[in-house]
Amino acid sequence: MNYTGLPTRDSALALMQEYTASESLRKHMLSVEAAMRAYASRLGEDAERWGLAGLMHDFDYERFPNDARSATEEHPAHGVGVLREKDYPDDVLEAILGHAHYTGAPRDTPMARALFAVDELTGLITATALVKPSRSVHDVDARSVRKKMKDKAFARGVSREDVVLGAEEMGIDLDEHIQFVIAAMQSAAESLGLQGTPASN
């Protein structure tokens, strides 16, 4: 199902980069986009539409970090307001709202459930890749990610509860989910800066 007035990826990327200076946050959004596109393809959904939700879900976070966890101010409500003015479709906006618990937005579409499920997980996979000697996502598998999940001191900012809940909401086995998202990120490794460092001679 295509949406005729869907914003282009180029326009979305330009807006995301305008709002976000942090290279790591930009790469996080690209990681989530890759995972969302992969899940859309797997589930027979519109990869462009799902990709937009992934690419834009945190674009306002750097400017409006929302330490107060307000449902109506700052991230993600502010960003959703900006995107609504740019005619982003409602299901994309609802998915973006739903990835933050504190908005109270229901995750009642496959897109919303997938966005929540991959968001924290991509951060955990990235962190796991970056502590490998190669710094490559190609050297990450579900087993190594599950091992790191148990280490509370590792990637403290990542909610393990959300990773587990996300897989449950999608109705998918956690290990299968982790491996699927790793594969999606491997396919985009270069743009994520996770292709690894060349072996030194």
RALIN-V719993 format. One line per field, one symbol per residue. phi: phi as a letter, one per 40 degrees, with the letter a starting at -180 (. if undefined). A space follows every 50 residues. Layout:
BEGIN
phi->???
END
This chain:
BEGIN
phi->.cbcccdccccccccccccbcccccdccccccdccccccdcccgbccccc cccccbcbcccccbcgccfccbbfccccccccccccgccdcccccccccb dccgcccbbdccccccccdccccccdccccccdcfbccbbbdccccccdc ccccfdcccccccccdccccgbddcccccccdcccccbdcccgbcgcccc c
END
